[in-house]
Amino acid sequence: MIEVKDLRIDLGSFVVEDISLTVEEGTCHVIIGPTGSGKTLILESMIGFREFDTGAVFVDDKEISELPVEKRGVSYVPQDLAIFPHLTVKENIMYSLNVNKIKEQKRYQFVMELADKLGITHLLNRAAKNLSGGEEQRVALVRALAVGNNFLLLDEPFSALHEGMKKDLWLLLKEIQAEYNLTILMITHDLEEAFFLGDQLSLMINGKIHQSGNKKCIYQRPATIEVANFFGIKNLFSTRVLEVQSKKLIVESDELATKLELPYLEKDKNKLTRENKVQVGIRAEEVMILKNKSERPDRDNLLTGEVINIFEKGAYNTVLVEPRDSKQQIEVSIPNHAFQQLEIERDKQVIVSLKSKSLFYILD
Amino acid sequence: MNFKRVSIGIVLTSFLIYAVLIISLFYFFDIERFAEIIFSRRVLFSLRLSLITATISTLISVIIAIPAAYALSRFDFVAKDLIDTLFELPMVVSPAALGAMLLIFFNNPLGSWIQDNYIRFVFTASGIVLAQFITILGIAIRLVKAVLDEIPERYEKVARSLGSSSFNSFMTITFPLAKRGIFASGILVWAKALGEFGATITIAGTMAMQTETLPVAIFMRISVADITGAMSLILILIIVGLGTLYGVRIFWRESLYD
């Protein structure tokens, strides 16, 4: 288990603070956030490259904050991978064994097995400076794992790769994580990567963690406007509470000129009183366009509106719908097949469903 | 006329300035006198003394420059900017002034004590090494720092995360990556030491067959209006100095593609 407690790094013009997170054994925790949010500072502090002002880092309940880098027992893959250019691939992956004068045959075999699993056996005698991006990536992973640590810190390791190669390596990383029971803390700004690889996510913006927890929970319920903005959620509506029922919340949105029903969390019950202002949101891909009201009678929060604009995005289409009497547009993301089936076109009247289970709220 | 042609024209003009100076030496060239001078005992001694002292001062300065430049390149510490600026002293103070500063130092109690108990520098060959060393140390640190600045610190950091100590990381990663640049820096400061005159003459004097380096010998010939003799020694200095630099440059270029 890797644990960070109350970490604070003050750089004068930029402060990273209140950083606490836990990476359970055998899981992957992803810190996600925009560029410049301070993610790398956290990793560099944990590995010992950077001093921090307060806080502590633990590995399996043992504090490592004061230990020299080489004694921390945590492997690290930086964003630029830092493959040693003057060595061959084999010298790179055997570096930890060579500098620590480890002669055990078992360890050597372990590294060769890793090389085989990550498909770099044919590259062993190649000069490291002649590797492609994907090959460098694999070499960097084998080199980091060759140390024999089960704890791995990854700093946006796939950011320089094209989509296809990136996805191959995600799968590979998942496989070796399961096989060697790796505990991984990774940072990225790529949402898809974070949701694919992470078991737990921490969302970091401007030096602070805004939300941390299970990825499903974060996906379904962004905790702050900043988090929702980072996820690119455009469907955020200002509402006021009309009624708090035993299981559901009824709010009214002037912007949408409608009432909306949505579930709420028991812990928020006291904060949700009549006339309270809350932001209500829904992801574009959770909004549905119906041919007619009778098509899906179970749908709630139905609004009639006009298609204002359509943007093709490859496999998906983004449709902007302006509900009747509304001041705001609703963004809908529809896969191609559904788009064609619904025969959506500009200026067409459509029925939009904001399914109550897909709506989330953010307390002001 | 495009910028490429203008810039190549300027570099050729710059080359011509030096080339004309070298070619003009041959106005006084006399092959018999040249052969007589370069094989004379006194000139051979000067040449050997210059080569030996320049090599010793270069080795000492590069050995010191590597850790010093590493500290300046990698760490922040108190008065770093002040220290960094002070290493430019040999570039801002004339060599004669540097030599005078050395002379003054060895006339102070500490300097006298060093000379009386350890090693004599004033008017000795050791003084030549010291003068060259003082002149080139700052430059060596500057050049080696520029080489180390080019090598990403991340390599060493990753090496440390792989279990290597900081010294080991330097020796296995940074030094191998920097050695080509360090060697080139060494050659440059060696050429500078070989041509060093001002500080040398101030602290070591002009004693024939004792402290007379090639640049000092050139000065001595000029001072007695022996133009042909001076020209012959200048040619020797140019052939040895530039020849070494050119040879090393070609060697490195070829070894780059090994």
HADDOCK unambig.tbl for C-alpha pairs under 7 A between the chains (distance, minus, plus):
assign (segid A and resid 49 and name CA) (segid B and resid 157 and name CA) 7.00 0.50 0.50
assign (segid A and resid 69 and name CA) (segid B and resid 160 and name CA) 5.94 0.50 0.50
assign (segid A and resid 69 and name CA) (segid B and resid 161 and name CA) 5.72 0.50 0.50
assign (segid A and resid 70 and name CA) (segid B and resid 160 and name CA) 5.06 0.50 0.50
assign (segid A and resid 70 and name CA) (segid B and resid 161 and name CA) 5.17 0.50 0.50
assign (segid A and resid 70 and name CA) (segid B and resid 162 and name CA) 6.52 0.50 0.50
assign (segid A and resid 70 and name CA) (segid B and resid 163 and name CA) 4.23 0.50 0.50
assign (segid A and resid 70 and name CA) (segid B and resid 164 and name CA) 5.89 0.50 0.50
assign (segid A and resid 70 and name CA) (segid B and resid 165 and name CA) 6.37 0.50 0.50
assign (segid A and resid 71 and name CA) (segid B and resid 163 and name CA) 6.81 0.50 0.50
assign (segid A and resid 74 and name CA) (segid B and resid 161 and name CA) 6.96 0.50 0.50
assign (segid A and resid 75 and name CA) (segid B and resid 161 and name CA) 5.84 0.50 0.50
assign (segid A and resid 75 and name CA) (segid B and resid 162 and name CA) 6.67 0.50 0.50
assign (segid A and resid 76 and name CA) (segid B and resid 158 and name CA) 6.85 0.50 0.50
assign (segid A and resid 76 and name CA) (segid B and resid 161 and name CA) 6.35 0.50 0.50
assign (segid A and resid 82 and name CA) (segid B and resid 154 and name CA) 6.44 0.50 0.50
assign (segid A and resid 82 and name CA) (segid B and resid 155 and name CA) 5.40 0.50 0.50
assign (segid A and resid 84 and name CA) (segid B and resid 155 and name CA) 6.63 0.50 0.50
assign (segid A and resid 86 and name CA) (segid B and resid 177 and name CA) 6.69 0.50 0.50
assign (segid A and resid 96 and name CA) (segid B and resid 162 and name CA) 5.13 0.50 0.50
assign (segid A and resid 96 and name CA) (segid B and resid 163 and name CA) 6.01 0.50 0.50
assign (segid A and resid 99 and name CA) (segid B and resid 164 and name CA) 5.94 0.50 0.50
assign (segid A and resid 100 and name CA) (segid B and resid 163 and name CA) 6.71 0.50 0.50
assign (segid A and resid 100 and name CA) (segid B and resid 164 and name CA) 6.92 0.50 0.50
assign (segid A and resid 144 and name CA) (segid B and resid 162 and name CA) 6.83 0.50 0.50
assign (segid A and resid 147 and name CA) (segid B and resid 162 and name CA) 6.06 0.50 0.50
